[in-house]
Amino acid sequence: MPGETELHKTLKKEACRWLFRMGYRCIAAEVRLKPLGIIDAVGTGLFRSYANYLAVPYEMQQVCFIECKASRADFLRDQSNDGQMELCLMERKRNMRVKRSRERFEKFGLRQAVGLGKFKACLLQPMANIHYLLAPAGMIQKKELPPRWGLLSYGTGGVNVVVRADWQECCRTQHVEGAIARTLTGDIYRADDRAISSVNREIFAQQQSLAVKIRSVRQQVVLAPPETIEEA
């Protein structure tokens, strides 16, 4: 993203690696979800019995959101709600009504809770079961965590769980998986564009060097030996 710091990029990469180590297999960074905005790292997966987050004796689908915070200012900005809690609850009721009808969903979509901080918006517009904050070690204290959110710290030893997140019931996993698919498809297309442009630059450079070599070659007149002339 434009204006992004190197630390924030590193945190997103580490968040995706941590999700993979935890068993998630559908993972993407910077996933755009209409009601919530852009989530830094998202992972989904089907977990086996007793290997899931709740350790229950049956398979279950899990969705995990990770928000990366490289500075205190960024963390405090997402905590504010600007007094928009009542408006967010109204939008949540409307989104639930729209979600029940496929035609209305395709026509109107889900509205975003404007003015509400992302931490509370993720709980009032539930689209994930597990929510984590990832920040450099020591930047965020346990008492500062928003309700139901967990804390991951990044340091020299990698990513560690400081506070385990509380489970949140959610039934919109398909919507999240679709958003991940769109994000990964866009990344593939952009990667192809970058690869094509780099190949074109390489071919152009080769053509330039070849043209220089051709121009540097002088014309030479080669005379046939006298013996061949007499024979002819």
Secondary structure, DSSP 8 states (H G I E B T S, - for coil): -TT--HHHHHHHHHHHHHHHHTT--EEEEEEEETTTEEEEEEEEEEE-TTTSTT--SS-EEEEEEEEE-SSHHHHHHHH--TT-HHHHHHHHHHHHHHHH-HHHHHHH-----TTS-HHHHHHHTT--SEEEEEEETTSS-GGGS-TT-EEEEEETTEEEEEE---------HHHHHHHHHHHHHHHHHHHHHHHHHHHHHHHHHHHHHHHHHHHH---------HHHHHH-
